[in-house]
Amino acid sequence: MEDDEINGNLFFLLNQMNLRYRWGKVILDEKDIVLAMDAMVTPFSITETCIQMSVYGAQMADEIYTSLEKLKYKL
């Protein structure tokens, strides 16, 4: 399979993940896949927000990893 086709499949998969998740985004940076998340944090909500974002990020990372493994074996 050619590099352009592999990259096209990877970008398609990452875009699908970005559409699926509201507070996080998946970015391809050189050869790294980066999971970025945004949240409004105040001194009164920092603990709860950080815990929720950690759990949410772990769920995203787990699904992204599984999807990337499936893509790898399709290629």
N, C-alpha and C positions, 0 to 999 in steps of 0.2 A: 504494500500500500504506500502511496506517495505521501511525502511530508505535508503537502497542502491539504490532502484529504484527511489525514490524521488531525491536523490543526483545526480544520473545519468541524470535524466531529467533536473535538475537545471544546471549542468555543460554543458550539451548539449546546452541549451538555451543561457547561457553566452558565450559559444564559438561561437555560431551563431552571437551574437551581436558583438563580437570581430572581426569576419570576415567582418561584414558589415561596421564598422566605421574605418576610416583610422587613425585619430589622437587621438583617445581615446581607452581605454581598460577597460573592466569590470572584476573585481577581486572579488573572494569570500574569505574574510578574517575572519576566525572563523565563526561567524554568521552574519557578516556584508557584504553587497555588496558595493564595492567601485568603483567609476568611476574615473579613472586616465587619465590625458591628458598631452600631451607634446607639446610644441611650442617653436620656436626660438624667443626670445624677445630681442630687442635692445632698447636703450634709445629713438630712433626715432620711433619705432613701438609699444611701450608698450600699448598705449591707444587703438589703433585699434585692436591689437592682443588680448588683454584681453576682449574686447567687443565681438569679433568674437568667442573666445573660450567659453565665458559665454553663448552665444546664442546656440552654437553647443552643449555644455554640457547639457543645458536645454532640447534641442531636444532629445539628447541621453537618458537622465534620464526619459523623458516622455515616450519614446518608451519602454525602459527597464521596467518601472513600469507597463505599460499596458501589456506587455508580461508576466511579473511575475504574475500579477493578473489572466490572462488567465490560466497560468500553475497551479496556486493555485486551481482554480475551476475545473480543469481537474482531479486533484488528489483527 
